[in-house]
Amino acid sequence: MKYVLILVTLAAFKLASYGQEAIKIDPRVYLHYTPEQIEELKANPKKLKCVNYLYSQSFIVNNRDCSGCTPIDPQTFDVATVERFRKQSERVTVGVSREGHTVTLLSRDELQAIYNTF
């Protein structure tokens, strides 16, 4: 009987932890949020997903084909440097390098529609 109780307890803990998914914070978020704000994000999974999406997927990198130039890496690009150009209802493309590389920003309306799915 004792073993059954232990197994039931372990199963309950496993099920409870199964519903809580650990969300990895994009490293770029740490550049723009204080430790206190990071803790608030950890407590709000939906908001954390939105912030992660903003910094990692709310843009499209358009690297120009050129010899000797350094391409923009989408995994490290900091969208905060061009966020002020983001438009409400339309995508906008912004130059981000001397070599002619650009980044296309999704519109705020597109982002909101994506955030609503989280």
Backbone hydrogen bonds, N-H to C=O, Kabsch-Sander energy under -0.5 kcal/mol:
donor,donor_aa,acceptor,acceptor_aa,energy
5,L,1,M,-2.1
6,I,2,K,-2.0
7,L,3,Y,-2.6
8,V,4,V,-2.6
9,T,5,L,-2.2
10,L,6,I,-2.6
11,A,7,L,-2.4
12,A,8,V,-2.2
13,F,9,T,-2.2
14,K,10,L,-2.3
15,L,11,A,-2.5
16,A,12,A,-2.3
17,S,13,F,-2.3
18,Y,14,K,-1.8
19,G,15,L,-1.2
20,Q,17,S,-0.7
21,E,19,G,-0.8
23,I,21,E,-0.6
24,K,22,A,-0.6
29,V,26,D,-1.8
30,Y,26,D,-0.7
30,Y,27,P,-0.5
31,L,28,R,-0.8
32,H,29,V,-1.7
33,Y,29,V,-1.1
38,I,34,T,-2.4
39,E,35,P,-2.0
40,E,36,E,-1.8
41,L,37,Q,-2.2
42,K,38,I,-2.4
43,A,39,E,-1.3
44,N,40,E,-0.5
44,N,41,L,-1.3
48,L,44,N,-2.4
49,K,45,P,-2.4
50,C,46,K,-2.0
51,V,47,K,-2.7
52,N,48,L,-2.8
53,Y,49,K,-2.4
54,L,50,C,-2.5
55,Y,51,V,-2.1
56,S,52,N,-1.7
57,Q,53,Y,-3.1
58,S,53,Y,-0.9
58,S,54,L,-0.6
60,I,104,T,-2.4
62,N,102,T,-3.3
63,N,61,V,-0.6
66,C,64,R,-1.0
69,C,66,C,-0.7
76,T,73,D,-1.5
77,F,73,D,-1.8
79,V,77,F,-0.9
81,T,78,D,-1.9
82,V,79,V,-1.8
83,E,79,V,-0.8
85,F,82,V,-2.1
86,R,83,E,-1.8
87,K,90,E,-0.6
92,V,105,L,-1.4
94,V,103,V,-2.9
96,V,101,H,-2.8
97,S,101,H,-0.9
100,G,97,S,-1.1
102,T,62,N,-2.3
103,V,94,V,-2.4
104,T,60,I,-2.9
105,L,92,V,-3.2
105,L,103,V,-0.6
106,L,58,S,-2.3
108,R,87,K,-2.4
109,D,88,Q,-2.6
111,L,107,S,-2.3
112,Q,108,R,-2.6
113,A,109,D,-2.0
114,I,110,E,-2.0
115,Y,111,L,-3.2
116,N,112,Q,-2.0
117,T,114,I,-1.7
118,F,115,Y,-1.5
